[in-house]
């Protein structure tokens, strides 16, 4: 397996899937490929449990996590992908308005 600079996981748990995470995953894969970012891996994940941290079901979904930084984003929509790719993936800046949790500051 070739090394990747970043590995992006898009939650496909029940709540996230009901809020468009499947479309989000495919759109992200397409954008990464279009941008020619061969050192970025995009994968689906099982439930990341982000949505369970609120009393309102699905308030935080869909969820996306980027490793190795361990940056967790919440309520990500296809329209947010420009910011995530341009700012986080290309420049290493966290998109604060979507931030749920950061393992390392």
C-alpha positions in Angstrom: 0.0 0.0 0.0 1.4 3.4 -0.9 1.7 6.0 1.8 -0.9 8.8 2.0 -0.4 12.3 3.4 -4.0 12.4 4.7 -6.7 9.8 5.1 -10.3 11.2 5.1 -13.2 9.1 6.5 -16.8 9.9 5.8 -19.2 8.4 8.3 -21.8 6.0 6.8 -23.6 5.3 10.0 -27.4 5.3 10.0 -27.9 8.9 11.0 -25.2 10.3 8.7 -26.5 8.2 5.8 -30.0 9.6 6.3 -28.5 13.1 6.0 -26.6 12.5 2.7 -23.2 11.1 3.7 -23.3 8.7 0.8 -23.5 11.6 -1.7 -20.9 13.4 0.4 -18.5 10.5 0.1 -18.9 10.2 -3.6 -18.6 14.0 -4.2 -15.4 14.1 -2.0 -13.8 11.2 -3.9 -14.7 12.9 -7.2 -13.2 16.3 -6.1 -10.0 14.7 -4.8 -9.6 12.9 -8.1 -10.4 16.0 -10.1 -7.8 18.0 -8.1 -5.2 15.3 -8.8 -4.5 14.9 -5.1 -3.0 11.4 -5.3 -1.6 11.5 -1.8 -5.1 11.7 -0.2 -7.1 8.6 0.6 -10.9 8.9 1.0 -12.8 6.0 2.7 -16.2 5.3 4.2 -16.4 4.5 7.9 -18.9 3.0 10.2 -20.6 5.1 12.8 -18.2 7.7 14.3 -20.6 8.3 17.2 -20.4 12.1 16.7 -24.2 12.4 16.3 -24.7 10.7 19.7 -23.1 13.6 21.5 -26.2 15.7 21.3 -29.8 15.2 22.5 -31.1 16.0 19.1 -30.6 13.0 16.8 -28.4 13.8 13.8 -27.7 17.3 15.0 -24.0 16.8 14.2 -24.2 14.6 11.1 -22.8 13.9 8.6 -19.4 13.5 10.2 -15.9 13.5 8.6 -12.6 12.8 10.2 -9.1 13.5 8.8 -6.1 11.6 9.9 -3.3 11.8 10.9 -4.3 15.1 12.5 -7.4 13.6 14.1 -9.6 16.5 13.0 -13.3 15.7 13.3 -15.9 17.8 11.3 -19.6 17.8 11.9 -22.7 18.7 9.8 -20.6 18.5 6.6 -22.5 19.1 3.4 -21.3 18.8 -0.2 -21.2 22.6 -0.3 -18.6 22.5 2.4 -16.1 20.4 0.4 -14.6 23.5 -1.3 -13.5 24.8 2.1 -12.3 21.4 3.4 -10.2 20.7 0.3 -8.9 24.3 -0.3 -8.2 25.1 3.4 -7.6 21.8 5.2 -6.3 19.4 2.5 -4.2 21.9 0.6 -3.2 24.4 3.2 -3.4 22.5 6.5 -5.9 24.9 8.1 -8.7 23.6 10.2 -12.2 24.8 9.0 -13.3 26.1 12.4 -17.0 26.5 11.5 -17.3 22.8 11.0 -14.9 21.6 13.7 -16.2 19.1 16.2 -13.0 17.9 17.8 -9.3 18.1 17.3 -7.0 15.5 18.8 -3.8 17.6 18.5 -3.8 21.4 18.6 
